[in-house]
Amino acid sequence: MPNKSAGNVMEAASGLHFSGLRLDSLRPSSPSSSSSPSSAKSAAAATAVENALPEVPKQPFVIGVSGGTASGKTTVCDMIIQQLRDHRIVLVNQDSFYRDLTADEAEHANDYNFDHPDAFDTEQLLECMGKLKNGCSVNIPKYDFKNHSRSSEGFRKVNTSDVVILEGILVFHDSRVRDLMDMKIFVDTDADSRLARRIIRDTVVRGGDVTSVLERYGKFVKPAFDDFVLPSKKYADVIIPRGGDNHVAVDLIVQHIRTKLGQHDVCKIYPNVYVIHSTFQIRGMQTLIRDRDIATPDFVFYSDRLIRLVVEHGLGHLPFAEKQVVTPTGSVYTGVDFCKKLCGVSIIRSGESMENALRACCKGIKIGKILIHREGDNGKQLIYQKLPNDISERHVLLLDPVLATGNSANQAIELLIRKGVPENRIIFLNLISAPEGIHCVCKRFPLLKVVTSEIDAALNEEFRVIPGLGEFGDRYFGTDV
């Protein structure tokens, strides 16, 4: 069982919600080494593959930030931008897309509901965001809040960037806008704080008076929040209580965005790469197993939990046949039947750590073994294998916790193909992958599927995954010195 201190890391409460979870802080990852060094020949091969990457159009990572008026959305956006300063980022405000009021509406502007979805030119917003998403520059309109019309200053030109942040009270309301987002953040601040901030903003910045601000709040702002903004909270991937005051939450989000940016580029190049949906529960387990000071029982416990998730995700990519059963109520249920011809193959020895999770998910599954030795004659890799005789008739789940240079994985995959396993029947399961390893494997085997829990930054000069999690086999089996 894991020790109490490790468990407390997972249970800490910060106010950051992710997929129904609540976390205040996670213990930061300690520096660690990763997979074992490859030979110079292997490194050269990995570099050659990386240099031969296909050219793909650069698309930005789109983040939506929503929440009630004066909830701290802009503050959160500014904090994210400051911490992601090594990326090109552009901020797009939904307020820029208020539509011009008609003459009659302008004459009675105090009775116009600016917090209603109809107040925005959503079609123009979609057009601009669509162009940015496709890597094109756009002209963003400017809005004059005093005259309630588009500013005479014209437009603000926005060029394509690594990250586009779309901020506004109703950016989650329209499903077409939501579908453009890679990540959705809802800033959740109590009503009293939002009202106080709105009074200051609308009187000092926008030239209003306190009485009119309070009247509009009761007549339009609060009802619109209850009817349109609050219901859209359910679409958020991340919910931040206390807005910009929640520095821990913003720090965690930035860490998550940095990770997703790296995964985003690789997954765009190779559609056969699947990263399991990340939650802060998963990030917490990643943090624990990457910590060099974690005790072996805790490392095994949290690794097993994470491996189980990867295995279950991998099983979801197997073919299924429709099947009908009769339920205890006498009703007919139409479902699916599991793939029967299945086999697990572990790359010794780290891959053996994934066998228990596979057996727990697939009763009576056959498991083969492949050993790849890196110190053979003239530097050639030597392969030992023990596989089921009918493996050519099966779908194969290839098991190895770390994908580093990809050379060992390629040797294992080549062996399976020589044994008659079709490439499209191989699913490679691992906990972490280096981009170089993914390039190496997927470039050579485009029909194979790779399922991982996280794509790390890169390989270092010693060909270890960075930040990585060390020599997995030694840590898991307790043989590290």
BASE-681220 format. One record per residue (C-alpha): x, y, z. Coordinates in steps of 0.02 Angstrom, whole numbers, plus 50000, padded with zeros to 5 digits. Layout:
XYZ
...
This chain:
500005000050000
500605017749966
501245027750111
500205041750187
501285055950122
501085050249942
499215048749963
499095066250034
499835073349874
498365066149778
497085072449904
497705090349926
496315102749894
496685119149806
495145123749720
495685118649547
494385107249467
494795095949322
493515083449258
492625083249426
494215083149532
494825096449653
496665099549684
497605113849767
499385108449739
500405093949676
502165089949731
503315096249593
504265083449492
506055080349546
507415079649415
507675061949355
508545052649217
507565041849098
507785027048983
509495019148960
510735026648833
510705020348654
512205017148546
512915030648431
512215021148283
510475021048359
510585039548398
511105043548221
509615033848155
508425043048271
509155059848217
508985055248034
507165050848059
506825067048152
507635077148012
506515068447886
504885073547970
503465077947853
503005096147835
501285100247907
500375116747918
500675125048086
499065126148185
498885134948352
498325127248516
496665135848554
496175139248735
494455145848782
494275155648945
492515159349006
491655164849167
490515178249234
490795196649201
492265203349304
492685185849367
494545188049330
494625180249156
495805193449088
496945191749240
497035172849217
497415175249032
498805187649071
499575175549196
499535161449070
500325172548936
501705178349054
502165160449102
502105154248922
503275168048864
504305155648762
502805153248646
501975165548528
500275169148601
498825180048546
497325184948652
495635187148568
494225195248668
492425190848631
492005208948675
492825214048510
491395205348420
489945215148492
488845219748345
488435237748303
486815243648381
485445249748267
484935268048281
483445263248388
484485251748500
485825265148520
484515277848571
483955266048710
485655258548749
485315258248935
483925245648901
484985234648787
485605217848854
487455216748812
487595200248907
486425190948791
487115179548653
486195190048521
487285205048567
488785196848482
489205194248300
489565175848322
489725172648135
491165184948121
491955177448277
491865160148198
492615166848037
494085174948126
494415160248242
494295148148096
495635157648002
496765158248156
496485139648184
497065136548005
498645146848030
498075162647941
498175180648000
496535190148030
495865207448066
495005208348235
493725222448252
493875235548389
492345240348491
491965257148570
491025253948732
490565272148756
489735273848585
489155255648576
489845253148401
491375247248308
492825259048336
493295271148200
495105265448225
494705250448118
495435233348154
496825224948251
497855213348143
498245196748226
499535184848154
499575166048173
500335160248339
500775144748437
499335148048558
497695157448535
496695161848691
494875166448663
494145175248815
492355180448850
490805177548953
489915167348819
491315158548723
490645141548781
488845145448735
488925141248549
489455123348511
490295128948349
491465140248446
491785126948579
492275114448445
493725125648393
494505124348566
495845112048622
495625116848805
494195125648897
494445135049063
493035142249170
493505155849295
492335154049445
492215169049562
490845172849689
489485185249639
489945198749766
491735199749706
491185200449525
489955214649561
491275224849653
492505222849511
491185227249381
490735243349471
492565248849468
492815243749287
491225251549217
491405267949312
493275270749296
493685262549129
492045263649032
491385280249099
489775274249181
489015279049348
488695267849498
486805269049491
486685263649309
487955249649338
486905242649482
485295244249382
486055235049233
486765221649346
485075217449419
484115219149256
485305210849132
486975204649200
486395192949338
484955185249239
486095182549089
487395174349201
486085162449270
485335158749099
486855157748985
488545158849073
488325147149221
487545133049115
489075133549001
490195129149149
489825110749118
490835111448957
492435116849044
493935105349056
494625115549201
493725126249331
494725139249428
493945145949587
494485163449644
495125168049471
496815176549462
497055174749650
497245155949629
499085155549579
499265136949614
497875132949493
498595143949356
500325136249381
499585118749359
498645124049204
500225131349127
501145115049160
499725105649078
499705117448928
501575115548903
501355096648897
499875097548780
500785109348662
502115096148634
500815082348613
499775093448500
501145094948368
501585076448367
499775070748358
499445082348211
500875073948115
500375056148160
498505052548176
498925034948235
499605041948400
498345042448542
498655051348707
497395046348841
496295060648900
497275069449036
496505074149203
497375081249355
497135064149435
498235057149296
499425071849311
499545068049497
500045050049462
501305056149333
502025067949464
502205054049592
503045041049480
504245054149411
504815059249585
506535051449614
506225051049802
504625040649797
504715023749886
504685008249776
502985001949840
502215018849798
503055019149628
502345001949589
500605006549654
500395022349552
501265014949399
500035000449402
498575012549410
499215022349262
499645006649163
497865000349188
497175016349111
498335014848960
497874996548935
496015000048944
496205014348819
497185002848704
495834989548713
494615002548650
495515002448482
495174984048451
493794978748330
492134974048406
490654964448338
488854968748379
488054956948503
486314955748578
485964948948752
484394946648855
484454956249019
483734949949186
482174960449149
481864950448990
482344965148879
483544964148732
485134974348746
486174977648590
488004979348633
489684973248571
490704957548589
492534958348637
493904953848515
494324935548549
495954933648454
497074944348564
498864942948627
500014953448735
501884954448698
503054962448824
504774969148781
505834961848921
506054967449052
505144983849080
503684978048976
503344964149100
502754977349223
501224979849111
500704961649105
499684961349266
498594975749208
498294967049042
497834950749128
496644960149243
495744967449091
495794951948979
495434935449065
496584921349009
497524931748881
499104924248806
500694934348831
502294932748730
504044939348766
505354948448664
507124952148728
508174964848635
510024965248679
511024980648632
512794973848643
512884960748508
514124957248369
514684973448284
513414982848386
511944973548309
510434970248419
510094952148464
508294946548483
507564932448589
505724928548567
504424917048639
502754919948553
501134910148533
501164898848380
499574906948311
500124924848340
499864929048155
497994926748183
497924938348333
497854956948372
499424961248471
499624973348616
501484977348623
502014982448798
503454993948848
503285008148976
504495020348893
504675024648709
506355033648693
507325032648529
506115019848457
507475007948398
507024993648515
505184995848475
505564994948289
506524978748313
505064971148408
503794977048279
504844970148136
504914953348224
503024952948245
502774957248061
503994943448009
502934931548114
501444936248006
500584949248115
499834962948004
500494980148048
498744986948076
498434973648208
499814979948322
499444992448461
500984998848554
500595003548735
501755014148845
501695026548987
502795040348916
503485043748743
504835055048675
504395064148513
505955056648433
505335039048473
503615042548403
504385049448243
505505034248227
504095021448251
502655030148162
503675035548012
504155017447983
502495009348032
501085021347989
499715008248011
500215003748189
499355012648335
500315020448481
499385023448644
500265033248782
499815043248937
501005057648901
502235063948771
503765071448853
504845085848790
506315077148706
507845065948722
509415073348799
511195070848735
511265053948823
509645048848735
508645048648896
506845054848897
506695072248974
505945075349101
505655056549101
505505044749248
507165035749255
507565017549219
505805010749235
506234992249253
507474995149394
506275006649487
504774995149465
505644978949512
506684986949649
508384983249571
509025001049552
510595004949651
